[in-house]
Amino acid sequence: MSANNAFGIYIHWPFCAAKCPYCDFNSHVHHGKFDEDSFVSAYVKEIETTARRAPERLVESIFFGGGTPSLMKPASVGTILDAIAKNWQVADTVEITLEANPTSVEAERFRGYRAAGVNRVSLGVQSLRPEPLARLGRLHSVEDAVAAVRLAQSIFDRSSFDIIYARPDQTLGQWEDELTEALALSEGHLSLYQLTIESGTRYFDLFNAGKLKMPSEDLSADMFEMTQDLTASYGLPAYEISNHARPGQESRHNLIYWRYGEYAGIGPGAHGRLIMGGARHATAAEKMPFKWWEKVIETGDGLVTDDTLTWDEEGDEYLVMGLRLREGIDPARYQALARRALTATQIDFLKSIGFIETLPNGRLRVTDKGWPVLDAVVADLAA
């Protein structure tokens, strides 16, 4: 896959069975009757409209995210994939990922997704301990999670699952034990995220009320360092700050984001980055599912934002995304995007304190020491 010119499609399915207390994604619990076929028809229409605006792309990755896409009927997934293939050329090696929760998993449904064309699943396990699962608002048990991971591994060529750490009251030893179990269960890819408190969530309210005790910065840093060491020792080193994989098992779709490629966002609240008329456009759709549906039926797409990015904005986005990667960024590409070079004195300063380094191929990357303060490193380089 080309590092910079790959094209992917993100499909956002906004519905969930329950809203987790830490989640700030565009997800909604829908009660009452729901005409899924009619809703899916809007995806087809938005795909058609987007393909007219950004034609002649080779689709190298499709990602169904949410929300909980595994609440969709396999036939709905097939309809959306058929619409993509009708409107764009799809690579023979396309990666098609679907996010799933262990509670919405069953063998027949997974086989249905596989038959529809899905060849990779990403499971929202989040913990392999019962009490944290309950505190995180997850509806599945540890047994459900393990069974779902093994089922996915038996049906799909590639799979991944997520674990959240640096949770309330979690110790370093507890995390090491849980991570060791996760690594033994994994066959090639793990996403390991430190819990963050996001505005607008139930956890945000509890934290501000003093009812949620989070790990200290030092403990969180120790957990991060241990995570890097342990995953590497199991042959799943970090290729991105929160993602770990055996060589060749990296998420191709997410690499499109991190390498600052081009992608279309389809569905309620979906974001995209499309190059049209020689300029990079930042797009975003209406977040509310049924308002989005009405807008698509009326106008052909659900867009509420379509901004042309400035050179500075493109350069900043490239830094924010690319410095998350172990492979780092290409300073020459930054200069081509931002129309200015990175500041040599700032690079020298960050090198002097051990936060960044230049690789033999000329790429610039954040060091192990710099990764825990990545936001500060990016801000310094972008200044």
N, C-alpha and C positions, 0 to 999 in steps of 0.2 A: 504493500500500500504506500502510495506517495505520502510523505510526511505532512505536506502543507496543502495539497490540492484535492484531498479526498473529500467526498460528499456523503453525508449521512442524513437520515431522516429520523426525527424524534416524534413519536406518537404519544400524546398524553391522555391517559384514561383517568378521569378525576375522582372516581367513586371508590369508597372504602366501606368496609363493614363497620368500622369504628374509627374515631379520631384519636391517635396516640397523643399523650400529653406533651411530648417533646417536639412534635411535628409542626413545621411551619410551611410545608409544601401545599400546593393548591389541591387539596383533597377534601371531599365532601361525603357525608353520610346521607344517602337518599332514602326517604321513606315513601311508601306508596307505590302505585303502579309505575312501570317504566317500560317504554317501548324501545328496546335496545336496537332493533333493526332500523327504526326511524333515526335514532341517534347516530348510528354508524353511517347512515346515508350522508350525514353532514360531513363526516370525515372524508368520504369519497369525493364530495363536492369541493372541499377545501384542498384536497390533494390535486384535483384537476386545475383549480385556480392557481395554486402555487407553481405547478409545473408549467403553466403558461407564462408566469413571471420569470421563472428560472428553468428554462428548458435545456435539453441536451446535456444532462448530467448523468454520470455513471454512479449508481447507488452502490456504495460499498458497505454500508451498515444501516440497519433499521433497528430502532430500540423502542419497545413498548414500556413506558414508565407511568408513574402515577403518584397518588392513587394506588389502586390495586388492579393492574391489568388482568390478573388471573381470575378476576370476577367476570371477565368477558367470556362469551361463548366462543369455542374454537372457530365456529363458522364466521363470527364477527372478525376475528383475527385474519381469517382467510380472505374475507371480502376486502379488508384494508390492504392486505398484501397484493391482491389481484389488481386493485386500483393503482398502487405504486408501480407495478410491472407494466400496466397499460400506459402510464404517463411518462415514465422514465425508463432508461435502460438499467437493468439490474445485473451487477457483476455475478459471474458464476460462483465466485468465492464469497458472496455476501454473508455477513454475520447478521443474524436476526435474533435479537435478545428480547425476552419477555420477563418482566419482574413478577414475582409471585410471593404470596404469603403462605406459610405452611398450613394455615387453616383453610385455604381455598384450593388445596392440592388433592387430587386423587388420580389414580393411574389412568383412568379412561380419559379424563380431561387433559392430562399431560400428553397422552398419545394423540389426542385430537389436535393439540397445538403443534406437535411434531409433524403430523400429517398436513397441517396447514402451511408449514414451511419454517416454523421456529426451530433454530438449531442451537440455541443457547438460552439458559435460564439463570436468573439472578434471584436468590431467595432471601427474603427479609427475616432471617433467624433472630438477630439482635442479641440473643444471649443463650447460653447453654446451662442456665441456672433458673430454677422455678421462681424464686422470689423476685429477682430482677425483671424477669419476663412480666410478672404481674404489675410491678411498679412502672414499667415502661408502657403499660396498657396493651400488651400483646394478647391476642386471643388464643394462641396456641400453647401447647405444653412443650417441654424439652423433648419428650418422646415423639410428638408430632414433627418437631423440627428435624430431628435426626432421620426419621422415616422419610420426610420430604426430600432431604438432601440425597439420601441413598436412592430414592426413586428417580430423582432428576438425573443422577449419575448413570442410572441404568437405561434411561430413555434418550438422553441428549448427548451429543458429542462433547459439548463443553458446558460447564456450569460454574456458578460462583455462589457464595452466600455472604451476608453482611453480619458483623458483630459490632455492637456499641460498647466502648469501654470508658474508663474514667467516670464511672457512674457514681451516684450518691453512695457513700459509705464503703466503696470498693477499696480493698487493699492491694498492694503490689503483688503479694503472694497469691491472692485469689485470682487476679487477672492472669498471672503466669500459668496457673493450673487450668483455667478455662481456655486460654489461648492454646495451650498444648493439646487439649482435647479437640479444639477447632482445627488445628493443623493436621492432626491424625485423621480427621473426618474429611478434610478437603482433598480434592484430586488435582487442583491446578490453580485456583484463583480465590483470594479472600479480600474482602473490603472491610477494613478495620477503622472505625471512626471514633474519635473522642467525642463524648457527649458535650454539646454546646447548648447554652440557654438562649433561645431565640424569642424575640419580642412577639407578643400575640399568642403565645402558647400557654397551656396550663402550668408547665414547669416554670415559665417566666414569672407568673403570679406567685407560685409557691416559693420560689427563690427570693423574690423581693420581700415576701412576708416572713422570711427567715425560717421557712419550714422545709427547706431542701438544702442539705449539707453537701456541697461539691468538694472533690479533692482539691488540695492546695496546688498552686502552680508548680511547686517542686515535685510533688507526688505525680502530677500529670506528666511532667517532663521525664521522670524516672520510668513511668509506664510506657511512654513513647519510645524511649531508648531501648528498653527491654523488648518491646514489640519488634523493633528493627532487628535486633540481634537474634531473637528466637525465630522469627520468620525466615531470616537468611540461613540459619542453621538447618532449617527444614527444607531448604531449596526453593522457598517462595520469597525472594527478596522484594523489597519495595521498588516498584518502577515509577510510582507516584506517591505522594506523601501519605496517602491512606490506602493504597491499593498494592497488593502483593501477588506475584504470579510466578509460576515456572516459566522459563523461556518459551515463547510461542503461545502462551495462554493469556496474554494481556487482553483487556477489553478493547477491541478495535474501535468501537463506537466512542468510548470515552477518550481514546487517543486523538480522535478527530477534534474534540473540544480542546484538549490540552495542547495539541500542536497547532491550534488556531486555524483549523480547516473550515469548511463550509457545511452548513446543515440547515435543513428546513424544519420548522416546528409546526406540528399539526395537532389540533385539539385545544380544549379550554386551557388558557394560561400558558400555552407552549411558547417558548422563545426560539428564535432562529438567527442565524448569521448568513446572509445571502449576498453574493457579489453580483450586482446588476448595474449595467452601464459603466463598468469600471470602478464602481464604488461599493464598499461593504455596508450593507444595511442591517441594522439591529431591529428585529421584529418581535412583537409580543401580541398574543391573542387575548380576547376577553376571558377573564378568569371564571366567572359564574357559568356553570355548565349549560343551563337552559337559555341564558342570554346569548351565550356563544352559539348555540344551536340556531336560535332565531336569526342571529346576524348572518350566519353562514347561508341559511336558506334564503335570506333576502338579498345578500350582496355577493355571495360566493366564497367569502372567507370571514374569519372572526377577528381580523387584525384590529387592534386599537392603537398600536405603535408601529411606525415604520420610519426609523430615523437613519439618516446617512451619517456614519461615523466620521469624525475628523481624524486627521493623521495622528494627533496626540492620543486620541481615544483608542485608535487601533494599536498604537505602540503600547499603551498602558494595558490593554486587554491581553496582548501577546505576552507581556511580562507576567501578569497575574496568572495566566493559564500555564505558560511554558515553564516557569520556574518551579512549578509543582512536580515536574518530571525529573527523574534521576538523570535522564539524558540532557537536561538543561535546554538552553535556547541558542539560536544562531544570532550573534550580534549583527551580522550583515542583514539578516531578514528584519530585525528590529529597525535598523536604519532605513530599509526600504519602506517599511510600513509607516514609521513615525516621521520620516524625512529629516531625521537628525540622529547622530550617533549617541550611544550611551556615554556618560561623562567619565573620562579616564580617571580623574581624581577620586570620584566616588567608588569606582571599581577597585582602585588601589587601596582605598581605605577599608572596604569590606573584605578584601583579601587579607589585609594586614591583621584583622581581628578574627580571621578564620571562618568567615561566613559564606564566602563564595570562592570558586576556583575556576581556572580555565583548563579545559581538557586538551589533550594532544591534537584533537581535530578542530580546535578553535572554539568549541561551544563553551558557553558560560553556564555553570550550574551552582546551585546552593549545596553547601556541604552538610554533613550530618549535624554539625554544630549549629548551622544556620537554619535548618529546617524547622525547629521549634519556634523560631522567631521570623518565619517566612514573610508575614505581612509587613514587618518592619523593613526587611531586606528589599522587598518589592518597592515600598514607599521611597526608600533611599535611592534606589536605582532610577525610579521614575521622576525624581525631583529635578 
